[in-house]
Amino acid sequence: MSTKIGVYVCHCGTNISGKVNVTEVTEFAKKLPGVAIAREYKFMCSDPGQILIEDDIKNLGLDRIVVASCSPLMHEPTFRGACERANVNRYLFQMANIREHCSWVTVDPNAATEKAKALLAGAVAKAGTLQSLPHKTVPVNPATLVVGAGIAGIQAALDIADSGRTVYLVEKQPSIGGHMALFDKTFPTLDCAACILTPKMVQVGKHSNIKLMTSSEVEKVEGFVGNFRVKVRHNATYVDHIKCTGCGLCWESCPARMIPAARVIRKGKLVIGRSKEAMEGLEGGNGFHKSLTQ
């Protein structure tokens, strides 16, 4: 069955007609294959313009609609609504942007008119191949995954959690805070970094809607918007988190730490706080000694 396409060219006041010869474009559209009717109107997006489309669909049996006007971002939903009210599937509508793509960017009126014809011809050809699509509403999982628990991740997690949504906050380090936890002051106000960050870290740990996963990394993400599945690998910490009080004693005595147990002060060949053997071990990368002799 052949399609019956209705074409409508908008003047958009003088935004289009001030540069494009709308009447010439409309007459050109009448000769395109599959076009049953072609009209021009001052403001197609207005109520009378939409009613014009609806009446033609009902009276002429149109099954495809093409509107040459402004940006689809602005009025594509408007014209799709007009199609649906006349019992034509919303996805059988095609729009050609002859305002932003022609009249607003072309100096020569003749060139603008020819370009408008080309865009309209392409829209009409595409309209003939369009198929009806169902418009479905499906449930989504409202939970949110935030990767990285620096100050940005912490604030994002708190904002989403405060709105009532569940947040999974994943951080690969044993502690949250990121780089800001290493700063003394913040630029440009020179406010205390810890004074800003610490309360937020506490809120994250206590918030009922935030599921905090430290020492963890995202390994795989699959699915689609509203229905993602994420695989998170939790690295071994060898700490019983139920019994842990956060005192830090295990960190101080951990044999795997890669920082000196005491400050090393270098002054020429003299090393205060370390023995010669300790220095040789330090420089040779053989570990750190605890001798406190000079």
matplotlib code that plots the C-alpha trace (Angstrom):
import matplotlib.pyplot as plt

x = [0.0, 1.4, 1.9, 0.1, 2.5, 1.4, 4.0, 3.8, 6.3, 6.4, 7.2, 8.1, 7.2, 10.1, 12.7, 12.4, 10.4, 12.8, 15.5, 13.8, 11.1, 8.5, 6.0, 8.6, 9.6, 5.9, 5.3, 8.5, 7.1, 3.9, 5.9, 7.8, 6.9, 4.2, 3.2, -0.6, -0.8, 1.6, 0.8, 2.5, 1.5, 2.8, 3.3, 2.9, 3.5, 0.5, -2.8, -4.3, -1.3, -1.6, -5.3, -4.5, -2.4, -5.0, -7.8, -5.8, -5.0, -8.7, -10.0, -7.3, -6.2, -2.6, -0.4, 2.9, 3.6, 6.6, 7.0, 9.7, 10.3, 12.6, 14.7, 13.3, 14.7, 12.1, 8.9, 9.2, 7.2, 4.5, 4.0, 4.2, 1.4, -0.7, -0.2, -1.3, -4.4, -5.3, -4.6, -1.3, 1.7, 4.1, 7.0, 5.5, 6.4, 9.6, 10.9, 13.2, 15.1, 15.1, 15.5, 18.8, 20.2, 19.0, 17.7, 19.8, 23.1, 22.8, 23.4, 22.1, 18.3, 18.5, 21.0, 18.9, 15.8, 17.7, 19.1, 15.6, 14.3, 17.1, 16.4, 12.7, 13.2, 15.4, 12.8, 10.0, 12.1, 12.8, 9.1, 8.2, 10.3, 9.2, 7.5, 5.1, 6.8, 5.2, 5.7, 6.4, 6.8, 9.0, 10.0, 13.5, 15.9, 16.3, 19.5, 22.6, 26.3, 28.9, 32.5, 35.2, 34.7, 36.7, 35.0, 33.0, 31.8, 31.0, 28.9, 27.1, 26.3, 24.9, 22.8, 21.2, 20.8, 19.1, 16.5, 15.5, 17.5, 19.8, 23.4, 26.3, 29.5, 32.6, 36.1, 39.3, 41.3, 40.7, 39.5, 37.3, 38.2, 40.5, 43.1, 41.3, 42.1, 45.8, 45.4, 45.8, 43.9, 41.6, 42.0, 41.1, 39.6, 42.3, 39.7, 40.7, 40.3, 39.6, 37.0, 35.0, 35.7, 35.5, 31.8, 30.9, 32.9, 31.0, 27.7, 28.5, 29.4, 26.2, 23.6, 21.0, 20.7, 24.4, 26.0, 29.8, 32.2, 35.8, 38.8, 36.6, 36.7, 34.1, 35.0, 32.0, 29.0, 26.2, 22.6, 20.9, 19.5, 17.3, 18.5, 22.2, 24.0, 27.4, 30.1, 32.2, 35.3, 36.0, 39.7, 40.8, 41.5, 42.1, 40.1, 37.0, 34.9, 32.4, 35.1, 37.1, 36.9, 39.1, 41.9, 44.6, 47.0, 47.0, 48.1, 50.9, 52.3, 51.6, 54.8, 53.7, 53.8, 56.1, 56.9, 59.7, 58.8, 60.7, 61.7, 65.0, 66.9, 69.8, 72.6, 75.7, 76.9, 75.5, 72.1, 70.3, 68.0, 69.5, 72.7, 75.0, 73.6, 70.1, 71.1, 72.6, 69.4, 67.4, 69.4, 69.7, 66.0, 66.4, 63.9, 64.0, 65.8, 64.7, 68.1, 68.0, 71.8, 73.9]
y = [0.0, 3.4, 6.0, 9.4, 12.0, 15.4, 18.2, 21.4, 24.3, 26.9, 30.6, 30.9, 34.6, 36.0, 33.6, 31.3, 33.3, 36.3, 34.3, 31.2, 31.4, 29.3, 29.3, 28.0, 25.3, 24.3, 24.0, 21.9, 19.6, 18.9, 17.2, 14.8, 11.1, 10.1, 13.6, 13.9, 17.5, 20.3, 23.5, 26.6, 28.3, 31.2, 29.3, 25.5, 25.0, 27.1, 25.5, 26.4, 24.9, 21.7, 21.5, 21.9, 18.8, 16.8, 17.7, 16.7, 13.4, 12.7, 14.1, 13.0, 9.8, 10.8, 8.2, 10.2, 13.7, 16.0, 19.4, 21.8, 24.4, 24.9, 22.5, 19.1, 19.7, 22.5, 21.2, 17.6, 16.5, 19.1, 17.7, 14.1, 14.9, 16.3, 13.0, 10.9, 12.9, 12.1, 8.4, 8.3, 6.7, 9.3, 7.7, 8.2, 11.9, 13.4, 17.0, 19.1, 21.9, 24.8, 27.5, 26.8, 24.8, 27.2, 30.7, 31.5, 30.4, 31.2, 34.7, 34.2, 33.7, 31.6, 29.3, 29.1, 28.2, 25.5, 24.0, 24.0, 22.0, 19.5, 19.0, 18.7, 16.1, 14.1, 14.2, 13.2, 10.2, 9.1, 9.5, 6.9, 4.3, 5.0, 2.2, 2.4, 1.8, 1.0, 3.5, 1.5, 2.3, -0.1, -0.2, 0.8, 0.1, 3.5, 2.5, 4.5, 3.4, 6.0, 5.0, 6.7, 8.1, 11.4, 14.6, 14.6, 11.0, 11.6, 14.7, 13.0, 10.0, 12.2, 14.3, 11.2, 9.4, 12.4, 12.2, 8.8, 6.6, 3.8, 4.5, 2.0, 3.9, 2.0, 3.0, 1.0, 2.4, 1.2, 4.6, 7.3, 10.9, 10.7, 13.4, 16.0, 13.9, 14.6, 18.4, 20.9, 23.7, 24.2, 26.7, 29.6, 30.3, 28.4, 26.7, 23.6, 20.6, 18.3, 20.6, 20.3, 16.6, 14.9, 15.6, 14.4, 11.2, 10.6, 11.2, 8.7, 6.0, 6.5, 7.2, 4.5, 4.8, 4.5, 1.1, 1.8, -0.6, 0.2, -1.8, -2.6, -2.2, -2.4, -5.3, -5.4, -3.4, -4.7, -4.0, -0.8, 2.4, 1.6, -2.0, -2.2, -5.1, -4.4, -6.8, -5.5, -7.2, -6.7, -7.1, -9.0, -6.7, -9.4, -7.2, -8.3, -5.2, -6.2, -6.0, -3.2, 0.1, 2.1, 2.7, 2.3, 0.1, -2.6, 0.0, 1.2, -2.3, -3.7, -5.2, -4.4, -0.7, 1.1, 4.2, 4.6, 3.9, 7.0, 10.3, 10.3, 13.6, 13.9, 16.3, 15.7, 12.2, 12.3, 10.7, 11.5, 8.8, 6.0, 3.9, 3.3, -0.2, 1.3, 3.7, 1.0, -1.0, 2.1, 3.0, -0.6, -1.2, -4.1, -2.8, -0.5, -1.0, 0.3, 1.3, 4.8, 5.1, 7.6]
z = [0.0, -1.0, 1.6, 1.7, 3.1, 4.3, 4.1, 6.0, 5.6, 8.4, 7.9, 11.6, 11.4, 9.5, 11.0, 8.0, 5.4, 5.7, 3.9, 2.4, -0.3, 1.6, -1.3, -3.7, -1.3, -0.8, -4.5, -4.8, -2.1, -4.0, -6.8, -4.5, -4.6, -2.1, -1.2, -1.0, 0.2, 0.9, 2.7, 4.2, 7.4, 9.4, 12.7, 12.4, 16.1, 17.1, 17.9, 14.5, 12.8, 14.8, 14.1, 10.4, 10.5, 12.5, 10.1, 7.0, 8.6, 9.3, 6.0, 3.5, 5.2, 5.6, 7.2, 7.2, 8.3, 7.4, 8.9, 7.7, 10.4, 13.3, 15.5, 16.4, 19.9, 20.3, 18.6, 17.6, 20.6, 19.7, 16.2, 17.4, 19.8, 16.9, 15.0, 17.9, 18.5, 14.9, 15.4, 13.6, 15.3, 16.7, 15.0, 11.5, 11.8, 10.3, 10.8, 8.6, 10.2, 7.7, 10.3, 12.1, 9.1, 6.3, 7.0, 10.1, 8.6, 4.9, 3.5, 0.0, -0.2, -3.3, -1.7, 1.4, -0.6, -2.5, 0.7, 2.2, -0.8, -0.4, 3.3, 2.7, -0.1, 2.3, 5.0, 2.6, 1.4, 4.9, 5.9, 3.3, 5.0, 8.6, 10.6, 13.5, 16.9, 20.3, 23.1, 26.2, 29.8, 31.8, 35.5, 36.3, 39.2, 40.9, 42.7, 41.8, 41.6, 42.3, 41.5, 43.5, 47.0, 46.7, 47.6, 44.3, 44.8, 48.4, 47.7, 44.8, 47.0, 49.7, 47.4, 45.8, 49.1, 50.7, 47.9, 49.1, 46.6, 47.4, 46.5, 46.1, 46.7, 45.5, 46.5, 45.6, 48.6, 52.2, 53.2, 51.5, 51.0, 47.9, 47.3, 49.5, 52.6, 51.9, 51.7, 54.4, 52.9, 49.9, 47.0, 46.8, 50.2, 52.1, 54.2, 56.2, 54.0, 56.8, 58.3, 55.0, 54.2, 57.6, 58.4, 54.9, 55.4, 58.7, 56.9, 54.2, 56.8, 58.8, 56.0, 55.8, 52.0, 51.2, 50.8, 51.2, 49.6, 50.2, 48.9, 46.0, 42.2, 39.4, 37.2, 34.8, 33.8, 31.6, 30.8, 29.8, 31.3, 34.2, 34.4, 34.8, 36.4, 37.9, 39.2, 42.0, 43.2, 47.0, 47.7, 50.8, 53.8, 56.4, 58.8, 60.7, 60.0, 62.7, 65.4, 63.9, 65.9, 63.5, 66.1, 63.5, 65.6, 62.9, 60.3, 62.5, 63.1, 59.6, 58.1, 54.6, 55.1, 52.6, 54.8, 57.4, 61.0, 62.1, 60.5, 58.7, 58.9, 56.4, 57.1, 54.9, 55.7, 59.1, 59.5, 62.8, 64.0, 61.9, 62.1, 59.2, 58.7, 58.7, 56.0, 53.9, 54.2, 53.4, 50.3, 49.2, 49.4, 51.9, 54.4, 57.4, 60.8, 64.1, 65.5, 67.0, 67.4, 65.3]

ax = plt.figure().add_subplot(projection="3d")
ax.plot(x, y, z, "-o")
ax.set_aspect("equal")
plt.show()
